[in-house]
Amino acid sequence: MPETIPPDSVGIVTPEMAVFDEPLHLECGKQLDSYQLIYETYGELNADRSNAVLICHALSGNHHVAGYHSMEDRKPGWWDSCIGPGKPIDTNRFYVVSLNNLGGCNGSTGPNTTNPATGKPYGPDFPVVTVSDWVASQARLADSLGIECWAAVIGGSLGGMQALQWSIQFPDRIRNALIIASTPKLTTQNIAFNEVARKAITSDPNFHDGRYYEHNTYPSKGLMLARMVGHITYLSDASMGEKFGRDLRNQAFNFGLLDVEFEIESYLHYQGERFSKNFDANTYLLMTRVLDYFDPARKHGGNLAAALKGAKCRFFVASFTTDWRFSPERSEELVNALLEAKKQVSYMEIDAPHGHDAFLIPTPRYMDVFSAYMNRIAEETKGAS
């Protein structure tokens, strides 16, 4: 961490825990009798509670989106570039809430937490959840915080799916939905990538049908491979080429079939190993299924415009030219459906070389567009106070 906290940082933050005893009925037909959600807040809620913003995380994200947990932290929250004083999501103007979703592995109830019925970790017995279930639990968190309506719900990738679902599921509780580098449903190719990742995990000898906690082991190799596959899809060919090219780790080939020869190989090994030490394998399985299942048009015969008919908020949709995981065509599909449903929507396709991860990187054009839209929300919120 820097010797001093940057002036545009939210500073040191302490996570909070909300506990819910009312059963949550899930789309899969099961229920959670009780559960907890870990979350963080930044900024101040105004007098009429109109300036609250919800940040929804992507597959491997969590509640820690900005600031630092201690003076010893070397790395801030995962979206610190966009959240803080003077940043697009300005904490001098907004009250920002972020959480770790149900099924996560960073403090909220999930596979690695204790099942009260058995006294052991849920493991594979944790019920399959959906984006709709997440939004229902987030609405209860909003209730506990006294927030009747979000000024905005914002998310990238899987987070954008949650913002879209909020507009459909609770149309009176959201004024703006910001959907960044996302899609109204996965393509067949994306589902295929997720299945390869799941197979890598479940084929690990240490997986033990998801009950690895009971065997005092962990499917680290499978999770590492799953992350390596996923990480490739988050980057563009150009960004990988610019950063690594065909650079060798050594001056010449080792001519070993199992040797790590290229810098890109070393990078993927590093990312996979680091991830496998910090993420739960059962959570990874669950969250890739959440991605697969999301398709709000499915209940409307595949008609996305019909699914969006009841939405009342304004929409901001952004895509990135080199994102081949959730390509601009998928965002345009959503924009066209919103226009057909006669909704207010602003759309920007941003030229950025970073692939799907571009939504995490503060490139100038992206920050300008994002800030302009958030400034408009802030001015309206100011007028309502």
C-alpha positions in Angstrom: 0.0 0.0 0.0 1.2 3.6 -0.6 2.8 5.3 2.4 -0.2 7.5 2.6 -3.8 6.8 1.5 -4.4 8.6 -1.9 -6.9 11.5 -1.6 -9.2 9.9 -4.1 -9.5 6.7 -2.1 -12.4 5.8 0.3 -9.7 5.0 2.8 -9.8 2.2 5.4 -13.1 0.3 5.3 -14.5 -2.4 7.6 -16.9 -5.1 6.2 -20.3 -5.4 7.9 -22.6 -8.5 8.2 -26.3 -8.7 7.7 -28.1 -11.7 9.1 -31.5 -12.8 7.8 -33.8 -15.3 9.6 -36.7 -15.1 7.1 -36.5 -18.1 4.7 -35.4 -17.3 1.2 -37.3 -19.4 -1.4 -35.0 -20.1 -4.3 -35.8 -20.6 -8.0 -34.6 -24.2 -7.8 -37.4 -25.1 -5.5 -35.3 -25.2 -2.3 -35.0 -22.6 0.4 -32.4 -21.1 2.8 -34.0 -20.9 6.2 -31.4 -18.3 7.3 -28.4 -16.7 5.7 -25.9 -13.9 6.0 -24.5 -11.4 3.6 -21.2 -9.6 4.0 -21.1 -6.1 2.6 -19.2 -2.8 2.6 -20.4 0.8 2.3 -18.7 4.0 1.2 -19.9 7.6 1.4 -22.9 8.9 3.3 -26.6 8.2 2.8 -28.4 11.5 2.3 -31.5 12.7 4.2 -34.1 11.3 1.8 -32.1 8.1 1.1 -32.1 8.9 -2.6 -28.3 8.6 -3.4 -27.7 4.9 -2.8 -25.9 2.9 -5.4 -25.5 -0.9 -5.5 -22.4 -2.5 -7.0 -22.9 -6.1 -8.2 -19.8 -8.2 -8.6 -18.7 -10.5 -11.4 -17.9 -14.3 -11.1 -14.8 -14.0 -8.9 -15.6 -10.7 -7.3 -16.6 -9.9 -3.7 -17.8 -7.2 -1.4 -14.5 -5.3 -1.3 -14.7 -3.0 -4.3 -12.8 0.1 -3.0 -10.4 1.3 -0.4 -8.3 -0.8 1.9 -9.0 -3.2 4.8 -5.9 -2.1 6.7 -2.7 0.0 6.4 -0.9 -3.2 5.5 -3.0 -3.8 2.4 -1.0 -3.6 -0.8 -4.0 -3.9 -3.1 -7.2 -1.9 -2.9 -10.7 -3.2 -3.7 -11.3 -4.7 -7.2 -13.0 -1.6 -8.6 -11.1 1.1 -6.8 -10.3 2.8 -10.0 -14.0 3.8 -10.4 -15.2 4.3 -6.8 -14.1 7.1 -4.5 -14.0 10.9 -4.2 -14.0 12.5 -7.7 -14.2 9.1 -9.5 -17.1 8.1 -11.7 -18.9 6.6 -8.7 -18.2 9.6 -6.5 -18.4 8.8 -2.8 -18.7 12.5 -2.1 -22.1 12.3 -3.8 -23.2 8.7 -3.6 -23.7 6.2 -0.8 -22.2 3.0 -2.3 -23.1 -0.5 -1.2 -21.4 -3.7 -2.3 -21.8 -7.2 -1.2 -20.6 -10.8 -1.6 -23.5 -12.7 -3.1 -25.1 -15.9 -1.8 -22.9 -18.8 -2.7 -19.8 -16.7 -2.5 -16.7 -17.6 -0.5 -15.8 -14.3 1.1 -18.1 -14.2 4.1 -21.6 -14.6 2.8 -23.5 -17.9 3.2 -22.1 -20.3 0.7 -20.6 -23.8 0.2 -17.7 -23.1 2.5 -19.9 -21.9 5.4 -21.6 -24.0 8.1 -24.8 -25.8 7.3 -26.9 -25.4 10.5 -28.6 -28.7 9.8 -25.4 -30.7 9.9 -22.8 -28.5 11.7 -20.5 -29.1 8.7 -19.7 -26.9 5.6 -22.5 -27.0 3.0 -20.1 -28.1 0.3 -22.0 -29.5 -2.7 -25.3 -29.5 -0.6 -25.5 -25.7 -1.0 -28.5 -25.1 -3.3 -28.1 -23.9 -6.8 -29.0 -20.2 -7.0 -29.8 -17.8 -9.8 -29.4 -14.1 -10.6 -33.1 -13.7 -9.6 -32.3 -15.3 -6.2 -29.3 -12.9 -5.8 -31.5 -9.9 -6.5 -34.1 -11.1 -4.0 -31.5 -11.3 -1.3 -30.0 -7.9 -2.3 -33.5 -6.4 -2.0 -33.6 -7.7 1.6 -30.3 -6.1 2.2 -31.6 -2.8 0.9 -34.6 -3.1 3.2 -32.3 -3.6 6.2 -30.4 -0.4 5.2 -33.6 1.6 4.8 -33.1 2.0 1.0 -36.4 1.9 -0.8 -35.0 2.8 -4.3 -31.5 2.6 -5.7 -30.3 5.7 -7.6 -28.4 3.1 -9.7 -27.5 -0.6 -9.8 -24.2 -1.1 -11.5 -22.3 -4.1 -12.6 -19.8 -5.4 -15.2 -20.1 -8.9 -16.7 -22.1 -11.1 -14.3 -22.7 -7.9 -12.3 -24.4 -6.4 -15.3 -26.8 -9.3 -15.5 -27.8 -8.5 -11.9 -28.4 -4.9 -12.8 -30.6 -6.0 -15.7 -32.5 -8.4 -13.4 -33.1 -5.6 -10.9 -34.9 -3.6 -13.6 -37.2 -6.5 -14.3 -37.7 -7.9 -10.8 -38.1 -4.7 -8.8 -38.9 -2.0 -11.4 -40.1 0.5 -8.7 -36.8 0.2 -6.7 -34.3 1.2 -9.3 -33.9 4.5 -11.2 -30.9 3.6 -13.4 -29.3 0.3 -14.5 -25.7 0.4 -15.7 -24.9 -2.7 -17.6 -21.2 -2.9 -18.6 -19.5 -5.6 -20.7 -22.4 -7.9 -20.1 -25.1 -9.8 -22.0 -28.8 -10.8 -21.7 -27.7 -14.4 -22.0 -24.6 -16.5 -22.6 -23.8 -17.8 -26.1 -23.3 -21.5 -26.7 -19.5 -20.9 -26.7 -19.6 -19.3 -23.3 -21.6 -22.2 -21.8 -19.0 -24.5 -23.4 -16.1 -22.6 -21.7 -17.9 -22.8 -18.4 -18.4 -26.6 -18.7 -14.7 -27.1 -19.5 -13.9 -25.2 -16.3 -16.3 -27.2 -14.2 -14.9 -30.5 -15.7 -11.4 -29.4 -14.8 -12.5 -29.0 -11.2 -14.6 -32.1 -10.8 -11.9 -34.3 -12.5 -9.3 -33.4 -9.9 -8.7 -36.4 -7.6 -9.0 -34.2 -4.6 -12.5 -33.0 -5.5 -14.2 -35.9 -3.7 -17.7 -35.0 -5.2 -17.4 -31.6 -3.6 -16.8 -32.9 -0.1 -13.1 -32.1 -0.1 -13.4 -30.2 3.2 -14.2 -33.5 4.9 -11.0 -35.0 3.4 -8.8 -32.1 4.5 -7.8 -31.5 0.9 -8.6 -29.2 -2.0 -8.9 -29.6 -5.8 -6.2 -26.9 -6.4 -5.0 -28.3 -9.7 -8.5 -28.4 -11.1 -9.4 -24.9 -10.0 -6.1 -23.6 -11.3 -6.8 -25.1 -14.7 -10.3 -23.7 -14.7 -9.0 -20.2 -13.9 -6.3 -20.5 -16.6 -9.0 -21.3 -19.2 -11.3 -18.5 -17.9 -8.4 -15.9 -17.8 -7.6 -16.5 -21.4 -11.2 -15.6 -22.3 -11.0 -12.3 -20.3 -8.1 -11.0 -22.3 -7.8 -10.1 -26.0 -5.2 -11.5 -28.4 -3.8 -8.0 -28.8 -3.4 -7.4 -25.1 -1.7 -10.7 -24.5 0.5 -10.1 -27.5 1.5 -6.6 -26.4 2.3 -7.8 -22.9 4.0 -11.1 -23.5 4.4 -11.7 -27.3 6.4 -14.9 -27.8 9.0 -13.9 -25.1 10.8 -16.9 -23.6 11.4 -17.3 -19.9 15.0 -18.2 -20.7 17.3 -17.3 -23.6 16.6 -20.5 -25.5 14.2 -23.5 -25.6 14.6 -26.2 -23.0 13.1 -28.7 -25.3 11.1 -30.2 -22.5 7.5 -31.2 -23.1 6.5 -30.2 -19.6 8.7 -27.2 -19.2 7.2 -23.7 -18.9 8.9 -22.1 -22.0 7.0 -18.9 -22.7 6.2 -15.9 -20.5 2.5 -16.2 -21.2 2.6 -19.8 -19.8 4.3 -18.5 -16.7 1.7 -15.8 -16.3 -1.2 -18.2 -16.6 0.4 -20.6 -14.1 0.9 -17.7 -11.7 -2.7 -16.4 -12.1 -4.1 -20.0 -11.7 -2.1 -20.8 -8.6 -2.9 -17.5 -6.9 -6.6 -18.0 -7.6 -6.7 -21.6 -6.4 -5.4 -20.4 -3.0 -8.1 -17.7 -2.6 -11.3 -19.1 -4.1 -13.6 -22.0 -3.3 -14.0 -24.6 -5.9 -17.7 -25.3 -5.1 -18.4 -21.6 -5.4 -16.7 -21.5 -8.8 -19.0 -24.4 -9.9 -22.1 -22.6 -8.6 -21.3 -19.2 -10.1 -20.6 -20.5 -13.6 -24.0 -22.2 -13.4 -25.5 -18.8 -12.4 -24.0 -17.4 -15.6 -25.4 -20.3 -17.7 -28.9 -20.1 -16.4 -29.4 -16.4 -16.8 -31.9 -15.6 -19.7 -34.7 -13.3 -18.7 -36.3 -13.8 -22.2 -36.8 -17.5 -21.6 -40.1 -17.0 -19.7 -41.3 -14.9 -22.5 -40.8 -17.3 -25.4 -37.4 -15.9 -26.1 -38.7 -12.3 -26.5 -36.3 -10.1 -24.6 -38.4 -6.9 -25.3 -41.4 -8.6 -23.7 -39.3 -9.4 -20.6 -38.2 -5.8 -20.4 -41.7 -4.4 -20.8 -42.3 -3.7 -17.1 -39.0 -2.0 -16.5 -39.2 1.7 -15.5 -35.6 2.8 -15.1 -33.2 4.3 -17.5 -30.4 2.2 -18.9 -26.7 2.7 -19.6 -25.1 0.0 -21.7 -21.4 -0.1 -22.5 -19.4 -2.6 -24.5 -15.7 -2.9 -25.5 -14.5 -3.6 -29.1 -12.1 -6.4 -28.2 -14.3 -8.2 -25.7 -14.9 -11.5 -27.3 -16.4 -13.2 -24.2 -19.3 -10.7 -24.1 -19.0 -9.1 -27.5 -20.5 -5.7 -28.5 -23.1 -7.7 -30.5 -24.5 -9.1 -27.2 -24.9 -5.5 -25.8 -26.5 -4.4 -29.1 -29.0 -7.2 -28.7 -30.0 -5.8 -25.3 -30.1 -2.2 -26.6 -32.3 -3.2 -29.5 -34.7 -5.0 -27.2 -34.8 -1.9 -24.9 -35.6 0.3 -27.8 -38.3 -2.1 -28.9 -39.7 -2.0 -25.4 -39.6 1.8 -25.6 -37.1 2.3 -22.7 -34.6 5.1 -22.3 -31.2 3.8 -23.0 -27.7 5.2 -23.6 -25.2 3.0 -25.4 -21.5 3.3 -26.0 -19.2 0.9 -27.7 -15.7 1.8 -26.4 -12.5 1.2 -28.4 -10.2 -0.6 -25.9 -7.6 -3.2 -26.4 -8.0 -5.1 -23.1 -10.7 -7.7 -24.0 -13.4 -8.5 -21.4 -11.3 -7.1 -18.6 -11.6 -3.7 -20.1 -14.5 -2.9 -17.7 -12.0 -3.0 -14.9 -9.4 -0.8 -16.5 -9.8 3.1 -16.3 -9.1 4.0 -19.9 -9.9 7.7 -20.7 -12.8 7.2 -23.0 -14.4 4.7 -20.7 -14.0 7.0 -17.7 -15.3 10.0 -19.5 -18.6 8.3 -20.6 -19.1 6.6 -17.2 -18.5 9.8 -15.3 -20.8 11.8 -17.5 -23.7 9.4 -16.9 -23.0 9.2 -13.2 -22.8 13.0 -13.0 -26.3 13.3 -14.4 -27.6 10.8 -11.8 -25.8 12.8 -9.0 -27.4 16.1 -10.2 -30.9 14.6 -10.2 -30.3 13.1 -6.8 -29.1 16.4 -5.5 -32.3 18.0 -6.7 -34.4 15.4 -5.0 -32.7 15.8 -1.6 
